[in-house]
């Protein structure tokens, strides 16, 4: 019979405390990451304004069939990566695995074709894909998306999307990115190429990986996108896409390259580049960090998709776009040991008090300063002035405001430079201007 002590120490399984962890493939964005997110979000905002793009944010869930019809039922996104759920009413919904189909649905549903064309749209938000987590690949990640919808099928818009992501990488200090570009033709010339590609791979069917063997009859273009070593080796002997495209596609692609030359964006032709989604036509591109960064994969990618609107009930609509994953950009920045100082953190002041009366007065001073746009950090729950200033040091704040009983009677606040130790008493009514002057001088 077990002892009483042993019985007391053993808790039933259902009452044992569980230590929770984040869901596999999903991550916390911590305060230490803030400078990266601040830099990326700020750059996206400034570039969107410079290129004339407006924000559109579709909902995080759509009908799953939207992705089945557009991304392709044989694509990895649909076959393996979508998070789906069945509603009480029986509808099958999906957490968005990408932005483009939802943006196109919003364009049609909201009658945006009746507005000035083309519509230039951007967004930045969470995307969900159930894939194997690894460096640069998460199950929830933040995607930056730029799309040009409507108007005419002009290669200048293909080049503009590439230029936007090229500028984005340079602006966040990923210098000299490598642009890979290809044309995968249109609905006229692509079927001819697919027949030749299928014939080539059927001669090597026994050498293909399991996924490629399955795709051979359903989506042979995806064989060119496979990352398995034995399939990569086979690509060298595959037919060249650029030799097979029709004259109209060839002219369009030549125009894209000429516009890239015009703005001096270096590029490399890659006739194996196809992208993994069915809706692409003509131009496709991928952008890598200097040196390839093969472990991370492409930092930005996209292409033209003129036929997508037709598949969801619209008319043939010229469209081109691209996307980048923010977490992958941050991984590339860290790999290159590029760091940013937070503008928000650098512009903060610390408010400390000495005594109970000063603590009460500090609360109203705190609100007054924040109302004037000054970012103030405090540790008012601590009574010791030394402990408060130690918090300021841990936060990396260089300017402290100290309020004590003497300052209350004199209607002043001590402003102390925590780096040099120099300090002076400043009248309360002049305090906001003095803080802003010191911040501007940094």
Secondary structure by P-SEA (a helix, b strand, c coil): cccaaaaaacccccccccccccccccccccccaaaaaaaaaaaaaaaaaaabbbbbbccccccaaaaaaccccccccccccccccccccbbbbbcccccaaaaaaaaaaaccccccccbbbbbcbbbbbbcccccccccbbbbbbbbbccccccaaaaaaaaaaaaaaaaaacccbbbbbbbbccccccaaaaaaaaaaaaaaacccccaaaaaacccccccccccccaaaaaaccccccccccccaaaaaaaaaaaaaaaaabbbbbbbcccccccccccccccccccccccccccccccccccccccccccccccccccccccaaaaaaaaaaacccccccccccbbbbbbccaaaaaaaaaaaaaaaaabbbbbbccccccaaaaaaaaaaacccbbbbbcaaaaaacbbbbbcccccbbbbbcccaaaaaaaaaaaac
